[in-house]
Amino acid sequence: MVRVVMILLMAAILAIIMPVFAQGFNIHQLRQMVAKTNSSCLLVFGDSSVDPGNNNHLPLAPKSNFPPYGKDLFTGRRPTGRFTNGRLATDFIAEAFGYVNVIQAFLDPTIKEEALLHGVSFASAGSGYDELTTNLSKALPIWKQMEYFRHYKIHLSREVGEMKAEEIIRNAILIVSMGTNDFLQNYYIDPTRSQHFTVKQYQNYLISRMLRFVKTMHEMGARRVAIVGVPPFGCMPIVKTLKDESKCDDEYNKVAFSFNSKIKQKLAVLNASLAMQTAYIDIYRVIASAIHSPKKYGFEETSKGCCGSGLIEFGDTCKGMSTCADPTKYVFWDAIHPTQKMYEFIAIEALKSLAASMN
């Protein structure tokens, strides 16, 4: 019965995200079923791909709480600290569950206790699996994000009681999205790691850090974890600009692809050793597909971002810059980060993975 309910649950999620699937589904009824499964909470860890504004409250960390970021975020058109023009993939996933249309930053001082019931993000732009990465960016390292997770559990227990809080955590889906910064702002720029690790050795080092992180989540009571792979970062406009290439950099993309393969292999081991439900979210494939077959997704521009020249600007260098006329035609918002529309497609890919892996 539980398996049937979960299948219907994920069908409901896909129906909400993709209207083409909505025919034949009673969305109201299926959302009621979502509530009955108690899978009502989404907890997010990672970097700028899932940071809704935690860095706003960190003095030296990378920020995007200024225009033109957030220009398409609902009707308010205000920057929140998300490194895109609107919502992130995790916001769309949260909406698919039928409870909230945005995931709030845990460090947001205006966050309400009610928001804790449906999930928060501990993510920090500039973070990574490697602590050196966050030392370089002044972002929240993964151990600090985990510490805030502990604080979250305390707040949640005060709100609903300790037993109920444990149940919410046990049924929650935890999403982890990081790794890109470890390569692009650490390994390939700072000489520290590259002097001591080959690329393969560094990949294995990051995997060991990821495994330790997931095991700590398990000790905290989590039983459903989804790991997001890294994107084809050789296709990022800033990478192509710095390497003076017109096409995606094959070397970087091969590193990203092989790293993702290692993630998938280790998740299979975790399933057996910890009896956890794990999912791998393949953003590499969906982004690469959008870049190589843009018309399939309604895109026209894949080689540059919407902000400024689209070739080098992101974060502070994007501040106050002019933007393209129609971001929905662009894969990238700035020289690194996807547009809201691209994040919608990433969310769809994530929900497919959850449906296939978490039953």
Residue pairs with C-beta under 8 A, 6 or more apart in sequence:
2 37
3 359
5 33
5 36
5 37
6 37
6 39
6 358
6 359
7 355
7 359
8 30
8 33
9 30
9 33
9 34
9 37
9 39
10 351
10 354
10 355
10 358
11 21
11 25
11 30
11 355
12 25
12 27
12 30
12 31
12 33
12 34
12 98
13 34
13 93
13 96
13 97
13 351
13 354
13 355
14 21
14 96
14 348
14 351
14 352
14 355
15 21
15 22
15 25
15 27
15 30
16 22
16 27
16 31
16 95
16 96
16 98
17 92
17 95
17 96
17 344
17 347
17 348
17 351
18 348
31 98
34 40
34 97
34 98
35 98
37 171
38 167
38 168
38 171
39 97
39 171
39 172
39 173
39 224
40 97
40 99
40 117
40 118
40 168
40 171
40 172
41 117
41 118
41 119
41 168
41 169
41 171
41 172
41 173
42 90
42 93
42 94
42 97
42 103
42 118
42 119
42 172
42 173
42 175
43 119
43 120
43 121
43 122
43 149
43 152
43 169
43 172
43 173
43 174
43 175
43 222
44 50
44 90
44 103
44 119
44 120
44 121
44 122
44 123
44 174
44 175
44 177
45 121
45 122
45 123
45 142
45 145
45 146
45 149
45 174
45 175
45 176
45 177
45 178
45 213
46 121
46 123
46 124
46 127
46 175
46 176
46 177
46 178
46 228
47 123
47 124
47 125
47 126
47 127
47 128
47 139
47 177
47 178
47 179
47 180
47 181
48 62
48 64
48 83
48 123
48 125
48 126
48 336
48 337
49 83
49 88
49 89
49 123
49 177
49 178
49 180
49 228
49 337
50 88
50 89
50 90
50 103
50 121
50 123
50 175
50 177
50 228
51 81
51 82
51 83
51 105
51 121
51 123
51 124
51 125
51 127
52 80
52 81
52 82
52 88
52 90
52 91
52 102
52 103
52 104
52 105
52 121
52 123
53 65
53 80
53 81
53 82
53 104
53 105
53 107
53 108
54 81
54 105
54 106
54 107
54 108
54 121
54 122
54 123
54 124
54 125
54 140
55 61
55 62
55 63
55 64
55 65
55 81
55 124
55 125
55 126
55 139
56 63
56 65
56 81
56 105
56 107
56 108
57 105
57 107
57 108
57 109
58 107
58 124
58 138
58 139
58 140
59 138
60 138
61 124
61 125
61 126
61 137
61 138
61 139
61 140
62 125
62 126
62 137
62 139
62 315
62 316
63 81
63 125
63 315
63 316
64 70
64 79
64 81
64 82
64 83
64 125
64 315
64 318
65 79
65 80
65 81
66 79
66 319
66 320
67 79
67 319
67 320
68 85
68 307
68 318
68 320
68 321
68 322
68 323
69 79
69 80
69 81
69 82
69 83
69 84
69 85
69 318
70 77
70 78
70 79
70 80
70 82
70 85
70 86
71 77
71 79
71 85
71 86
71 323
72 85
72 86
72 327
72 340
73 79
73 80
73 82
73 85
73 86
73 87
73 340
74 86
81 105
81 125
82 88
83 125
83 314
83 315
83 333
83 334
83 336
83 337
84 333
84 337
84 338
84 339
84 340
84 343
85 306
85 323
85 327
85 333
85 339
85 340
86 339
86 340
86 343
87 101
87 102
87 340
87 343
88 103
88 343
89 343
89 344
89 346
89 347
89 350
90 103
90 121
90 175
90 177
90 347
91 101
91 102
91 103
91 343
92 343
92 344
92 347
93 175
93 347
93 350
93 351
94 100
94 101
94 102
94 103
94 118
94 119
95 101
95 102
96 347
96 351
97 118
99 118
100 115
100 118
100 119
103 119
103 120
103 121
104 111
104 115
104 120
104 121
105 111
105 120
105 121
106 120
106 121
106 122
106 148
106 151
106 152
107 148
111 120
113 155
113 159
116 152
116 155
116 156
116 159
117 156
117 159
117 160
117 168
119 172
120 152
122 140
122 145
122 146
122 148
122 149
122 152
123 140
123 145
123 177
123 178
124 134
124 139
124 140
124 144
124 145
125 137
125 139
125 315
126 133
126 134
126 136
126 137
126 138
126 139
126 181
126 185
127 133
127 134
127 137
127 139
127 140
127 141
127 142
127 145
127 178
127 181
128 134
128 142
128 178
128 179
128 180
128 181
128 182
128 186
128 206
129 142
129 178
129 179
129 182
129 206
129 209
129 210
129 213
130 182
130 186
130 193
130 205
130 206
130 209
131 141
131 142
131 143
132 186
132 190
132 192
132 193
133 139
133 181
133 182
133 185
133 186
134 140
134 141
134 142
135 141
136 185
136 186
136 190
137 181
137 185
140 148
142 178
142 209
142 213
146 213
146 216
146 217
146 220
149 217
149 220
150 220
153 165
153 169
153 220
153 221
156 165
156 168
156 169
157 165
159 165
160 168
166 221
169 220
169 221
169 222
170 221
170 222
170 223
171 223
171 224
172 222
172 224
173 224
173 225
173 226
173 354
173 358
174 217
174 222
174 224
174 225
174 226
175 225
175 226
175 228
175 281
175 350
176 210
176 213
176 214
176 225
176 226
176 227
176 228
177 228
177 281
178 228
179 206
179 210
179 229
179 230
179 259
180 230
180 231
180 233
182 202
182 206
183 230
183 233
183 252
183 255
183 256
183 259
184 233
184 236
184 239
186 192
186 193
187 193
187 194
187 197
187 199
187 202
188 194
193 202
194 202
197 205
199 255
200 258
203 255
203 258
203 259
203 262
204 262
206 259
207 259
207 262
207 263
207 266
210 227
210 263
210 266
211 266
211 270
214 225
214 227
214 270
214 274
214 276
214 278
215 274
217 225
218 274
218 276
222 276
223 275
223 276
223 277
224 276
224 277
224 278
224 358
225 270
225 276
225 277
225 278
225 279
226 278
226 279
226 280
226 281
226 350
226 353
226 354
226 357
226 358
227 263
227 267
227 278
227 279
227 280
227 281
228 281
228 283
228 350
229 256
229 259
229 260
229 263
229 264
229 280
229 281
229 282
229 283
229 284
230 256
230 259
230 260
230 283
230 284
231 256
231 283
231 284
231 287
232 248
232 252
232 253
232 256
232 257
232 284
232 287
232 288
232 291
233 239
233 252
233 253
233 256
234 240
234 248
234 249
234 250
234 251
234 252
234 253
234 256
235 248
235 249
235 253
235 287
235 288
235 291
235 302
236 332
236 335
236 336
237 303
237 304
237 305
237 310
237 311
237 312
237 332
237 335
237 336
238 311
238 312
238 314
238 335
238 336
239 249
239 252
240 246
240 247
240 248
240 249
240 303
240 311
241 311
241 312
241 335
242 312
243 249
246 303
248 291
253 288
256 284
257 284
260 280
260 282
260 284
263 280
264 280
267 278
267 279
267 280
270 276
270 278
271 277
271 278
277 357
277 358
277 359
278 357
279 353
279 354
279 356
279 357
279 358
280 353
280 357
281 349
281 350
281 353
282 349
282 353
283 346
283 349
283 350
285 349
286 345
286 346
286 348
286 349
287 331
287 338
287 342
287 346
289 296
289 297
290 296
290 297
290 299
290 302
290 331
290 342
290 345
291 302
291 331
294 300
294 301
294 302
294 331
297 341
297 342
297 345
298 328
298 329
298 341
299 329
299 330
299 331
299 341
299 342
300 329
300 330
301 310
301 324
301 329
301 330
301 331
302 330
302 331
302 332
304 310
304 311
304 330
304 332
304 335
305 311
305 313
305 314
305 330
305 332
305 333
305 334
305 335
305 336
305 337
306 323
306 324
306 327
306 330
306 332
306 333
306 334
306 339
307 313
307 314
307 318
307 321
307 323
307 324
307 333
307 334
307 335
308 317
308 318
308 321
308 322
308 323
308 334
310 324
310 330
310 332
310 334
310 335
311 335
312 335
313 321
313 334
313 335
314 334
314 335
314 336
314 337
315 334
318 334
324 330
327 333
327 339
327 340
327 341
328 339
328 341
330 339
330 341
330 342
331 338
331 339
331 342
332 338
332 339
332 342
333 339
333 340
338 346
